[in-house]
Amino acid sequence: MILNASQLEAVRQRTDEELRSGATHGYPAATIRDLLQTVEALKKEKRKWKKLAQERGQVLAAIQDLSVRTLPKNGDSPHGADDRNGTVGPRSDD
């Protein structure tokens, strides 16, 4: 079961009340508290990785933009390669 933010907050409040009152039925309140802290930590990790993925996408877009701008426009090879067989140097029929 996936809990939304309001459900998590309700569980957190109930757990805090049980910790204050010293209730002993059900799951130990400390265990629930630890689980809630784990959920919060996972949310932070998810945000961190999402931000990293967005930054990676921006960098890849910038690299692609640079590569498009630096490639030859008329199909010429940038290093003088022979387009017929991929060799570098003067063509054999020159």
C-alpha positions in Angstrom: 0.0 0.0 0.0 1.3 3.4 -1.0 0.5 6.3 1.4 0.1 9.8 0.3 1.5 12.8 2.2 -1.6 13.4 4.4 -1.8 9.7 5.3 1.9 9.7 6.3 1.3 12.8 8.4 -1.7 11.1 10.1 0.5 8.0 10.9 3.2 10.2 12.2 0.8 12.1 14.5 -0.7 8.9 15.8 2.7 7.4 16.4 3.8 10.5 18.3 0.7 10.3 20.5 1.4 6.6 21.2 5.0 7.4 22.1 3.8 10.1 24.5 1.1 7.9 26.1 3.3 4.8 26.3 0.8 2.6 24.4 1.9 -1.0 24.1 -0.6 -2.5 21.6 0.0 -3.0 17.9 3.4 -2.4 16.4 5.9 -0.6 18.6 5.6 3.1 18.0 9.4 3.4 17.8 9.4 0.9 14.9 6.7 3.0 13.1 8.7 6.1 13.7 11.8 4.5 12.3 9.9 3.4 9.2 8.5 7.0 8.7 12.1 8.3 8.9 13.1 5.8 6.3 10.3 6.9 4.0 11.5 10.6 4.4 15.1 9.6 3.7 14.0 7.7 0.6 12.0 10.8 -0.6 15.1 12.9 -0.2 17.2 10.3 -2.2 14.6 10.3 -4.9 14.7 14.1 -5.2 18.5 14.0 -5.3 18.6 11.4 -8.1 15.8 13.2 -10.0 17.8 16.4 -9.9 21.0 14.6 -11.0 19.1 13.0 -13.9 17.8 16.4 -15.0 21.3 17.9 -14.8 22.7 15.0 -16.8 20.0 15.6 -19.5 21.0 19.2 -19.7 24.7 18.3 -20.0 23.9 15.8 -22.7 21.8 18.3 -24.6 24.7 20.8 -24.4 27.1 18.2 -25.7 24.8 17.4 -28.6 24.4 21.1 -29.4 28.2 21.5 -29.5 28.7 18.4 -31.6 26.1 19.6 -34.1 27.8 23.0 -34.4 31.3 21.5 -34.8 30.5 18.9 -37.5 31.2 19.8 -41.1 28.2 21.1 -42.9 28.7 19.6 -46.4 29.5 16.0 -45.5 33.3 16.5 -45.7 35.2 14.3 -43.3 36.7 16.4 -40.4 40.1 14.6 -40.7 40.5 14.1 -44.4 39.3 10.5 -44.4 38.5 8.8 -47.6 34.7 8.4 -47.7 34.9 5.4 -49.9 36.8 3.1 -47.5 37.4 5.1 -44.3 41.2 5.4 -44.7 43.0 8.6 -43.8 45.3 10.4 -46.1 45.4 11.2 -49.8 43.1 9.2 -52.1 44.8 6.5 -54.1 43.4 7.9 -57.4 45.0 11.4 -56.7 
